[in-house]
Amino acid sequence: MSVGFVVASFLGITTIAGSAFAPAPDTISPPNTRHPAPVLALKDARGATVRLADYKGRVVLLDFWATWCTGCKLEMPWFMEFEKQYSGAGLAAIGVAVDEEGWRTLKPYLAAHPVSYPVVLGTFDTVEKVFKLPPSLPQTLLVDRHGRIAATHSGVVDKDKFEKDVKQLLEERGQ
C-alpha cells in the first residue's frame, strides 16, 4: 500500500467523520431558519465579562481559537482587517481562546501578537456543549444583528467568501 493511498484514506475518513459533526453548510442561512446564539459570558484578560448579548444590533464574528492552532493564527489578521474595515457598518469580532493553560499562555501570546478585538477565555466545553460544534479548531460563527447564528464554519475560512458573507449580513436590515 502506498503512502499516498494511506494519506488519502485517512483524509477520506477525516472528511466523513468531520461532516457528521458539521452543524450547517458554510453559507449564510435564511433569516427565518436561524436559531438564537447560546448565552456567552466569558472573562477577558482584565477580568471583565464580555457578553455576546451586549452585541445585539451588530453582526458578530465569533472566533474559537488557540495559540497552538496554525489555521487560527492564519485567520486572525483577516478578522482584524474585517473588523477594522466594517466596524462602522456594524461588525464586531470576539475571539474565544480555548487554551487549556488559560491566561498563563494567552497573555504572553497576545503581548507578542496583539489582537485588535476582545479576546476571552473559553474551553472546549464552550465549543462542544454550548455551541454544539465539533471539537476542532478553528471554528468561526457569524451572528446576525438579532443574535441568531447565521453561519458556522469549521476549519480555515476562505477569506474572500467569508468577507462576502460578512457584507451580506451587514446589509440585512430588520429581518
C-alpha positions as a LaTeX table, in Angstrom:
\begin{tabular}{lrrr}
\hline
Residue & $x$ (\AA) & $y$ (\AA) & $z$ (\AA) \\
\hline
Met1 & 0.00 & 0.00 & 0.00 \\
Ser2 & 1.46 & 3.36 & $-0.97$ \\
Val3 & 1.86 & 6.25 & 1.43 \\
Gly4 & $-0.39$ & 8.33 & $-0.84$ \\
Phe5 & $-3.17$ & 5.78 & $-0.51$ \\
Val6 & $-2.83$ & 5.73 & 3.27 \\
Val7 & $-2.92$ & 9.53 & 3.42 \\
Ala8 & $-5.87$ & 9.71 & 1.02 \\
Ser9 & $-7.70$ & 7.05 & 3.01 \\
Phe10 & $-7.02$ & 8.89 & 6.24 \\
Leu11 & $-8.18$ & 12.17 & 4.73 \\
Gly12 & $-11.34$ & 10.49 & 3.46 \\
Ile13 & $-12.12$ & 9.12 & 6.88 \\
Thr14 & $-11.44$ & 12.51 & 8.43 \\
Thr15 & $-13.76$ & 14.18 & 5.94 \\
Ile16 & $-16.54$ & 11.68 & 6.56 \\
Ala17 & $-16.17$ & 11.93 & 10.32 \\
Gly18 & $-15.94$ & 15.71 & 10.15 \\
Ser19 & $-19.05$ & 16.02 & 8.02 \\
Ala20 & $-21.04$ & 14.07 & 10.60 \\
Phe21 & $-20.41$ & 16.91 & 13.04 \\
Ala22 & $-20.90$ & 19.81 & 10.64 \\
Pro23 & $-23.79$ & 21.90 & 12.02 \\
Ala24 & $-24.56$ & 23.66 & 8.76 \\
Pro25 & $-23.07$ & 24.36 & 5.35 \\
Asp26 & $-20.62$ & 27.24 & 5.14 \\
Thr27 & $-23.23$ & 29.63 & 3.79 \\
Ile28 & $-25.48$ & 32.27 & 5.28 \\
Ser29 & $-28.73$ & 30.65 & 6.32 \\
Pro30 & $-32.01$ & 32.39 & 5.51 \\
Pro31 & $-33.15$ & 34.68 & 8.36 \\
Asn32 & $-36.31$ & 32.67 & 9.09 \\
Thr33 & $-34.25$ & 29.49 & 9.72 \\
Arg34 & $-31.71$ & 30.95 & 12.13 \\
His35 & $-31.61$ & 30.00 & 15.79 \\
Pro36 & $-30.58$ & 32.24 & 18.69 \\
Ala37 & $-26.93$ & 32.04 & 19.67 \\
Pro38 & $-26.36$ & 30.42 & 23.06 \\
Val39 & $-25.65$ & 32.60 & 26.05 \\
Leu40 & $-21.98$ & 33.51 & 26.14 \\
Ala41 & $-20.46$ & 35.44 & 29.05 \\
Leu42 & $-16.70$ & 34.97 & 29.44 \\
Lys43 & $-13.87$ & 36.93 & 31.07 \\
Asp44 & $-11.23$ & 38.92 & 29.22 \\
Ala45 & $-7.63$ & 39.34 & 30.41 \\
Arg46 & $-8.61$ & 42.17 & 32.79 \\
Gly47 & $-11.36$ & 40.07 & 34.37 \\
Ala48 & $-14.19$ & 41.98 & 32.68 \\
Thr49 & $-17.12$ & 39.92 & 31.45 \\
Val50 & $-17.77$ & 40.03 & 27.71 \\
Arg51 & $-21.34$ & 39.05 & 26.84 \\
Leu52 & $-22.48$ & 38.13 & 23.36 \\
Ala53 & $-25.90$ & 39.57 & 24.24 \\
Asp54 & $-24.29$ & 43.02 & 24.63 \\
Tyr55 & $-23.55$ & 42.96 & 20.88 \\
Lys56 & $-27.17$ & 42.73 & 19.76 \\
Gly57 & $-27.70$ & 45.13 & 16.88 \\
Arg58 & $-24.24$ & 44.30 & 15.49 \\
Val59 & $-23.06$ & 41.45 & 13.29 \\
Val60 & $-20.62$ & 39.39 & 15.37 \\
Leu61 & $-17.72$ & 37.35 & 14.05 \\
Leu62 & $-17.22$ & 34.81 & 16.85 \\
Asp63 & $-13.87$ & 33.04 & 16.52 \\
Phe64 & $-12.94$ & 29.97 & 18.60 \\
Trp65 & $-9.14$ & 29.60 & 18.51 \\
Ala66 & $-6.00$ & 28.58 & 20.42 \\
Thr67 & $-2.39$ & 29.71 & 20.44 \\
Trp68 & $-1.23$ & 26.32 & 19.12 \\
Cys69 & $-3.68$ & 26.31 & 16.17 \\
Thr70 & $-1.88$ & 27.17 & 12.92 \\
Gly71 & $-5.13$ & 27.79 & 10.98 \\
Cys72 & $-6.39$ & 30.06 & 13.74 \\
Lys73 & $-3.25$ & 32.19 & 13.55 \\
Leu74 & $-3.65$ & 32.43 & 9.77 \\
Glu75 & $-7.22$ & 33.76 & 10.08 \\
Met76 & $-6.80$ & 36.25 & 12.91 \\
Pro77 & $-5.18$ & 39.02 & 10.81 \\
Trp78 & $-8.06$ & 38.65 & 8.33 \\
Phe79 & $-10.59$ & 39.01 & 11.12 \\
Met80 & $-8.79$ & 42.11 & 12.46 \\
Glu81 & $-8.83$ & 43.53 & 8.94 \\
Phe82 & $-12.57$ & 42.82 & 8.57 \\
Glu83 & $-13.38$ & 44.41 & 11.91 \\
Lys84 & $-11.33$ & 47.49 & 11.09 \\
Gln85 & $-12.93$ & 47.85 & 7.68 \\
Tyr86 & $-16.54$ & 47.08 & 8.67 \\
Ser87 & $-16.88$ & 48.15 & 12.31 \\
Gly88 & $-18.51$ & 51.39 & 11.20 \\
Ala89 & $-21.14$ & 49.33 & 9.36 \\
Gly90 & $-21.84$ & 47.25 & 12.47 \\
Leu91 & $-19.31$ & 44.40 & 12.58 \\
Ala92 & $-17.73$ & 43.31 & 15.86 \\
Ala93 & $-15.36$ & 40.40 & 16.43 \\
Ile94 & $-14.82$ & 38.36 & 19.58 \\
Gly95 & $-12.08$ & 35.79 & 19.97 \\
Val96 & $-12.72$ & 32.87 & 22.32 \\
Ala97 & $-9.41$ & 31.24 & 23.18 \\
Val98 & $-9.59$ & 27.66 & 24.39 \\
Asp99 & $-6.01$ & 27.14 & 25.55 \\
Glu100 & $-6.00$ & 24.72 & 28.50 \\
Glu101 & $-3.32$ & 26.71 & 30.31 \\
Gly102 & $-5.57$ & 29.76 & 30.27 \\
Trp103 & $-4.24$ & 33.26 & 30.70 \\
Arg104 & $-0.79$ & 31.94 & 31.66 \\
Thr105 & $-0.34$ & 31.06 & 27.96 \\
Leu106 & $-2.64$ & 33.67 & 26.43 \\
Lys107 & $-1.25$ & 36.83 & 28.00 \\
Pro108 & 2.31 & 36.36 & 26.67 \\
Tyr109 & 0.96 & 35.28 & 23.29 \\
Leu110 & $-1.30$ & 38.34 & 22.99 \\
Ala111 & 1.56 & 40.61 & 24.13 \\
Ala112 & 3.68 & 39.28 & 21.25 \\
His113 & 0.77 & 39.09 & 18.77 \\
Pro114 & $-1.72$ & 41.87 & 19.60 \\
Val115 & $-5.33$ & 41.30 & 18.58 \\
Ser116 & $-7.50$ & 44.36 & 17.96 \\
Tyr117 & $-10.77$ & 42.82 & 19.11 \\
Pro118 & $-11.79$ & 41.43 & 22.52 \\
Val119 & $-10.35$ & 38.04 & 23.45 \\
Val120 & $-12.00$ & 35.99 & 26.18 \\
Leu121 & $-11.09$ & 32.66 & 27.73 \\
Gly122 & $-13.33$ & 29.70 & 27.00 \\
Thr123 & $-12.94$ & 25.94 & 26.95 \\
Phe124 & $-13.63$ & 23.13 & 24.54 \\
Asp125 & $-16.85$ & 22.60 & 26.55 \\
Thr126 & $-17.87$ & 26.05 & 25.29 \\
Val127 & $-17.25$ & 24.86 & 21.73 \\
Glu128 & $-18.84$ & 21.41 & 22.05 \\
Lys129 & $-21.54$ & 21.62 & 24.70 \\
Val130 & $-22.67$ & 25.23 & 24.48 \\
Phe131 & $-22.33$ & 25.88 & 20.73 \\
Lys132 & $-22.68$ & 22.22 & 19.60 \\
Leu133 & $-19.63$ & 22.47 & 17.33 \\
Pro134 & $-17.02$ & 19.82 & 16.53 \\
Pro135 & $-14.07$ & 19.67 & 18.94 \\
Ser136 & $-11.65$ & 21.04 & 16.38 \\
Leu137 & $-10.22$ & 24.45 & 15.57 \\
Pro138 & $-10.69$ & 26.93 & 14.11 \\
Gln139 & $-14.45$ & 27.30 & 14.47 \\
Thr140 & $-15.95$ & 30.59 & 13.32 \\
Leu141 & $-19.53$ & 31.79 & 13.55 \\
Leu142 & $-21.33$ & 34.79 & 12.16 \\
Val143 & $-24.12$ & 36.03 & 14.39 \\
Asp144 & $-26.69$ & 38.38 & 12.86 \\
Arg145 & $-27.88$ & 41.68 & 14.32 \\
His146 & $-30.70$ & 39.85 & 16.13 \\
Gly147 & $-28.35$ & 37.48 & 17.97 \\
Arg148 & $-29.04$ & 34.49 & 15.71 \\
Ile149 & $-26.38$ & 32.21 & 14.25 \\
Ala150 & $-26.31$ & 32.93 & 10.52 \\
Ala151 & $-23.26$ & 30.88 & 9.53 \\
Thr152 & $-20.92$ & 28.32 & 11.05 \\
His153 & $-17.54$ & 27.48 & 9.61 \\
Ser154 & $-15.27$ & 24.62 & 10.70 \\
Gly155 & $-11.66$ & 24.93 & 9.61 \\
Val156 & $-9.88$ & 27.84 & 7.97 \\
Val157 & $-12.31$ & 30.15 & 6.19 \\
Asp158 & $-11.96$ & 31.18 & 2.57 \\
Lys159 & $-11.10$ & 34.82 & 3.17 \\
Asp160 & $-12.90$ & 36.27 & 0.13 \\
Lys161 & $-16.06$ & 34.19 & 0.57 \\
Phe162 & $-16.15$ & 34.91 & 4.28 \\
Glu163 & $-15.85$ & 38.63 & 3.62 \\
Lys164 & $-18.81$ & 38.39 & 1.22 \\
Asp165 & $-20.81$ & 36.65 & 3.95 \\
Val166 & $-19.91$ & 39.42 & 6.41 \\
Lys167 & $-21.04$ & 42.07 & 3.90 \\
Gln168 & $-24.28$ & 40.19 & 3.23 \\
Leu169 & $-25.12$ & 40.13 & 6.93 \\
Leu170 & $-24.22$ & 43.78 & 7.34 \\
Glu171 & $-26.64$ & 44.65 & 4.54 \\
Glu172 & $-29.55$ & 42.82 & 6.19 \\
Arg173 & $-31.99$ & 45.13 & 7.91 \\
Gly174 & $-34.97$ & 44.22 & 10.07 \\
Gln175 & $-35.08$ & 40.55 & 9.09 \\
\hline
\end{tabular}
